[in-house]
Amino acid sequence: MDNRCSPRQFLLLLAVVSSSTGARAGTYGYADIGFKASFDFRPNNYRPRHFTALSVVTMAPLQFFILLAVVSSFTGAGAGSIVFGGGAFVADFRPFGPYCSTTGNYTIDSPYQVNLVNLMHDLESGAIASGGFNDSAAGQAPDAVFGLIMCYADRNSTECQNCLQKATSKVQLICPYSRVMKAFDDTCVIRYSNESFFSVADLSDQQPVYFSDSNLVTGVATMNATRWSLLSRLAREAAVSESELRFANGSALYSDSQGTSQVMYGLAQCTKDLSVSECTRCLSVFIRQLLNYTSGGLRGYSCYVAYKIGEDLGITNWPATAAQPPLGPLPPPLPAPWMTLQPQDPSSPPRRHKGGLVAGITGASVAFVLFSGILVWFMLRHRTLKAREHKHEVFGDDLLEGESFDEGTGPRRFRYSELATATSFFSDEEKLGEGGFGSVYKGYLKDRDLHVAIKKVSKSSQQGRKEYISEVKIISRLRHRNLVQLIGWCHGGGELLLVYELMPNGSLNTHIHGHNNVLSWQHRHDIVLGIGSALLYLHQDWEQCVLHRDIKPSNVLLDASFNAKLGDFGLARLVDHEQSHTTALAGTMGYMDPECMLSGSASTASDVYSFGVVVLEIACGRRPIVVVQDSEEYATMHLVQWVWECYGRGRIIDAGDARLNGEFDDGEMERVMITALWCAHPDRTLRPSIRQAINVLRLEAPLPSLPTNMPVAMFMIPLVHQTQGERGATTGSSSGSRSAGSAGSSIATKTSSLLR
């Protein structure tokens, strides 16, 4: 669908705006995303309509500049004013991976959009007036919209109010035309749906919270026990809290592994619509998923938990007040002078009528210029549409007109009709799976006698479009036996489609954690080498350095012979070999380098960290987060930390996958897991390059000598980006480096049977 104004809509808008110069003044506000306009002819019971930025930003340039000229002319004639966010811009609302539905989308000016605009207004004004939370509904079925917004309790009133205003105004930009939307950033959460979701906790997504002092800890048992006790108590209190933000905060004494006594501060929060049981359930799940850092938390759509050691969370209760009104309903336009009769002050000078004459002449001149401009615009647009007609007949509507793709050798552009036929018009019977930004279908290209996998990328998501462009522009240029081959693409027919070679054995994730057909050790060892070979090509052997940024088992596919092929380059970035860093951070929780989450920059070292976690997952058959028990209490710890404790006790083989029944080479298993620990070292400067790691795995270099206790990294943002050097742990025999147990080895000892 073309989101730009139609000529008829544009003419009507111009007529309305132009009429304001001779009738009553219009008021225009630009508050972060678009116009909030009110005109004198609106019904008394009509709330302000929002001309969203989607309508304004996607105008043809000529339309926009003409409109801007008309609106700007009001300032000289005294007919209106332009207000930019109350005089100052506030920080943008940047949600973490928002969810946007892609089916049953609403259309411009539909009843659903009208209800959505009114709902956002109600949520904003209600939340600001009541103290940071509001849930409401607008309209009647089938166009009813249900919504909720809440500030996180560790944000002050200014941050909260800014987020409430920004989030409600940006929903149609974040998820254009979606009937269901969910998003949160580090200050507030907002969501809406065409179905009621109140009173049920949504656990579909979580975002880890990292504070500046989020270092790994060694006294895991004591820290976990204190944190579990504190947050469990706060969860119970939050569940029955009557506060508007429904949270509880408190503190407890904590002693680290050196015996130093400190204070642990905690916070638990739920959305107010949840029942007591649902609030408790949501918080309990989040508490169990916390990682072992000195501070951190998890945010989600329905609840939030956080904790810090040695520093409070800065919670300030801000009172609900009417002293700071929302951006809400704009005041009615001022009446025209001739519409209101007022007695004239005898002492005032007689009125002059020259102003009206000047305004009339100005209005006529502007109208003439507008008419001429519109006529020229229509002529140019007609010519452009004619020129595109043949191309659209072949490929369909182009969703990425501003992007250029190399159509030389290698992957080619497909017609939409070809791919629709290959997948039986994308029937559910051909669907192989669904990911964060699209679905994957099995297809058959008759002209090539080739079975393929076709990924339909979500076109309504800006992130989905970015990933599509990244895939086509990066993976189409790469050639390696351990990379998934891109056969072609299509951005026509109103869809974004990627065509890959079909991997008969699916993703590595299903084979590692599936209950049937357990992968043999030989297959696992070959897969580890295959992933490493792909990463070596990306980091060092291609013309530029490719940062994958999302290495995980579900992005490793297996062909008919179980050869590993790395895929999904939607988050990949190209950098120079001398740089090997990018300031944009991306990835999946559990596989991301903790230091990168604080510095905000990804690098070859962060890819190597992800590789190390995946290798441990392959060898151990466990997910990145494992559950441990100590003193009848359950807690979680990262797989790297758990394996390191086994290594420190000299029993790293015990961490191997029990489903293998001992059918593996002990030397190979030890070499693989120690190399993986080296790659996942907490200090990125002590990690190997991918070439060093592969040399150890191929027996071309000795095993590294690692400390028996997992080091505690002191994270700091690097001032100078430098290439990942050929430095790391010292190499040598590992037999003498595992004599002493780690500080947390008691947990591993007590829970070995439980976890296996």
Summary of the structure (lengths in Angstrom):
residues: 756
radius of gyration: 30.1
end to end distance: 53.3
largest distance: 106.2
contacts: 2436
relative contact order: 0.08
helix: 38%
strand: 19%
